């Protein structure tokens, strides 16, 4: 009896945990989709056939899963999986998952370049116009559906960023962008190659040209501390300052800083006088919010570990509210004296600003998520609130009944601090997931309108930062989406 024939036989009583001799002998050859019956029977006896691959392709669905092996549908053969990264054999579950995600991203990019995209079945401008003329659609519904149609057809263009230091633009990476109220300026936080961060303001006046060009205005204010939270502040006039929450470093405590926009040369010529930088020693601030409520004028709030701190910029008066968890998201209401807070525990509660912090009953509203709340936004009528959490859930809450009335599916988040953008005028919701995909939903019925892949491979360090507006560049601007990733800025404008 030949040696190969002897090895091809299977001894009775062998368990499937041992490596199959037939598989070991033919591991260097192409493996057909059919597997010997004795191998299938052995797997069935043990009951240990567990999926070891994240592959969901149809080519691998017809072959059995072997513990410790991965079937490549392209090469039609099994490969051995290792529990972790290995320099000799880099084939791991993580590398397979990354390969599949990259393949999906490239496919979506190819589809995104096509001219014809449909957000919903039967979506077209002519049918909307006809229904509107016949009285089947109100003006509000017509505008909302028209925005949804235009969003699905947005085309990507790379924006040329001009600066006094072009070499820095080639190396500094965008960490965060934040549009002001009128959408004619972007505040940016850039990671510097040598370490640390620097700030800038981008004027969006040149976005409406055939070749979009914008100007980056910088200043000498530089910090090597991480920015936990940022928002625009209206101290002297609308969006006159930027409120920053900085982490502490070594012996330097954390602080909240009011940075005047006038310090950025040329960002708003002729409108701002030179302002003064104000810094407040507030260690460990996770979030911040500026108040536009007249009952909390010139005040801002910071969310800390197990407490909320309300500070008056002019008088320096502070008021503290104790909580049971870290406060990761905040927003002031405008028509009612309430401050909404989202916690790491998943609780969302509102503070009645008229009550004292030492008294009882200052929690006006309480809502609950199953995971840490990372972002919140109050809708214009202040009857609803939208929140997202670290479980990838986006929910719309009715503040009158304290019940969830709508949920937006598809968002991906496991642990990251990711913002949420709600635009009622256009009727859309925008969020960037931890998988680096930008998703746009209909605010009206939670339908997913568009999924935009990142121009770069998926990476935890390259999650895009976005800003959407119906007037990018000011009152005469056009609707569109701005996306900052790595050193590049992209504009998705209505076609």
Secondary structure, 3 states (H helix, E strand, C coil): CCHHHHHHCCCCCCCCCCCCHHHHHCCCCCCCCCCCHHHHHHHHHHCCCCCCCCCCCHHHCCCCCCCCEEEECCCCEEEECECCCCCCCCCEHHHHHHHHHHHHHHHHHHHHCCCCCCCCCCCCHHHHHHHHHHCCCCHHHHHHHHHHHHHCCCEEEEEEEECCCHHHHHHCEEEEEEECCCCCEEEEEEECCCCCEEEEEEECHHHHCCCCEEEEEEEEEEECCCEEEEEEECCCCCCCEEEEEECCECCECCEEEEEEHHHCCCCCCCCCCCCCCEEECCCCCCEEEECCCHHHCCEEEEEECCEEEEEECCCCCEEEEECCCCEEEEEECCCCCEEEEEECCCEEEEEECCCCCCCCCCEEEEEECCCCEEEEEECCCCCEEEEEECCCCEEEEECCCCEEEEEECCCCCCCCCCCEEEECCCCEEEEECCCCCEEEEECCCCCEEEEECCCCCCCHHHCCEEEEEEEECCCCCEEEEEEEECCEEEEEECC
